[in-house]
Amino acid sequence: MTDRIEVAATELRPLLEEFIIWAQANAPESDPELVGPAALWHRLAFSQDLGTWKRADLRNLLLDRMPKVVEDPDAAADGMLPAVDAYLTFLSQTGRLTEGSDSLSDLQAELDDVEDDFVELMEDLLDDDAEGDDDDEEEIGDLGDFEPFADALADLDTIRLRPDSELATAARQVPLVAQARDLALWVGSGRRVGEDTLLSDDEVAEALAAVGLPRPETEGSLAEAVPQLWNVWNLAVDLEFLEPGDANTVGVQDDTSEWPFDDDEDVLDAWMLGLHSVDYGDPELADEDLTMALAGLTRGVLVRLLLGGGSRDLAELGQELSEAAAELDELGADAWEAAGDPLAGAIAWLTGYGMVEVTGQTVSLTPLGTEGVVHLVDDSDIEVDARPAIESMSAHELLALSAELPEEEADAEFADWMRLREPGKAAEELLEAAAQDESDALIRVQAASVVGTLGEAAIPAWQEALKQSSLRPYAATHLSQLEVEGAPEPTQDDTHWLILDMWTISAGLGRSEFIGSLRDIGPELLNNLLEVIWKIPHAHVEELLDLISQVHPDKQVAKAARRALFKARSNS
């Protein structure tokens, strides 16, 4: 999931950079920073197409998804809806709101409809935060609290995550997800549930058979003797295989029978929905206080496995956790003894969810488990260095990752990646990745810089890149430097394109960096550039000219930028 979030964020970044520039002139009262999380979760949860927005998706995004991920409810209550309104207007005015979307007026009407509910949700979060602040001094973390391990997690060597295709293959084999599907299919549509127990004892017996769980021997209510069945039931709800209906009914979702899904991304999205079910592996004892003393045990297993390099001896792990339980809670030792073997239930659930495997007396994280615990650590806002495996990293993933790394680390990633490929093939892959999005100047500059170090081996890739308008300036420049016979000489337009790419990158770094890059040119040369650069069909030329007109301290330059902007808009 972390990998997909990074990819989605990389896809969004150029669009959001353009929006920030647009908003400065067209919606200065909005806060563009509030749009980022909303746009990211829209991409992850509702539409792979950044320009496709539906009223229903917008409502679900704001009322269901955002309350779970918003960091500042106060700021969101005041500014989230105006910011999203401005973003949708930007998409519409720049032709990015696709034909499959609802109209801008319909989307704005939906924003009006959800405003009161959204603000109320944010106020509820503020109230919860205030109550939490009051309890901070008394709050004691449980066995699953990652915070005490934050420094150790930050000091871990780079964790290499497996490719989505491999993880999806593993997720399709997860027994607990299959049981949750089978239970949901048995529930069917519109099954009435009870108030005291969800199912009658006869129904419980049928449900146990449907998911392949044994029927326990009990003299009391069968419904009270099958905690594993209710854990699978809750997992089915988490996975969205089951959903509540009207009048005390529950029903199966339409696509549940299609699990395991064909699409890898759909499979991993579903598996991630159920990731927090790891808490169901915690012991449930008759005494609630004893149960609470062992809360978080399963997460405690996961974080210790990650810190242990992925594997631990079961006896040592159990001893460490029992000591931690006794230290955290005065009832911890009693709870551990009362549970018999509390580690067994946690390991069983994690094994069933595909996250660990046991060999002899050693328990180890699976690749799927490593992906999951990294996601849980990230959810706790704790830093951990997790990256895709070098051998499975695509050129675009490499470029996107390296953009976020310090120069030395980025160089090391490139070097490791290049060692696995012939130089000519590496050049081809990098330039193909750079051509995927004409608006992403940073990816383009990175790719050209690396390919430029490959010398003559990169000539065929550069020659192919001449066909791409966004890469032609780089290809012509490098082919000329390599003195390739018949290669076109770089034109003035090529030079201007390279300048626009540099301006785009500096604008993304912030106002001061952008102004500094303009000052380096000098007002006279900058004025000369503004006379001609507006003609270049660059994705960001209008936004950049608009920004120059607003931020450049020299009034003559600002005026020249406004004239150039008018010409660019007239020319488009």
Secondary structure, 3 states (H helix, E strand, C coil): CHHHHHHHHHHHHHHHHHHHHHHHHHCCCCCHHHHHHHHHHHHHHCCCCCCCCCHHHHHHHHHHHHHHHCCCHHHHHHHHHHHHHHHHHHHHHCCCCCCCCCCHHHHHHHHHHHHHHHHHHHHHHHHHHHHHHHHCCCCCCCCCCCHHHHHHHHCCCCEEECCHHHHHHHHHCCHHHHHHHHHHHHHCCCEECCCCCCCCHHHHHHHHHHHCCCCCCCCCCHHHHCHHHHHHHHHHHHCCCEEECCCCEEEECCCHHHCCCCCHHHHHHHHHHCHHHHHHHCCCCCCHHHHHHCCCHHHHHHHHHHHCCCEEEHHHHHHHHHHHHHHHCCCHHHHHHHHCCHHHHHHHHHHHCCCEEEECCEEEECHHHHHHHHHHHHHCCCCCCEEECHHHCCHHHHHHHHCCCCHHHHHHHHHHHHCCCCHHHHHHHHHHHHCCCCCCHHHHHHHHHHHCCCHHHHHHHHHHHCCCCCCHHHHHHHHHHCCCCCCCCCCHHHHHHHHHHHHHHHHHHCHHHHHHHHHHHCHHHHHHHHHHHHHCCCCCHHHHHHHHHHHCCCHHHHHHHHHHHHHHHHHC
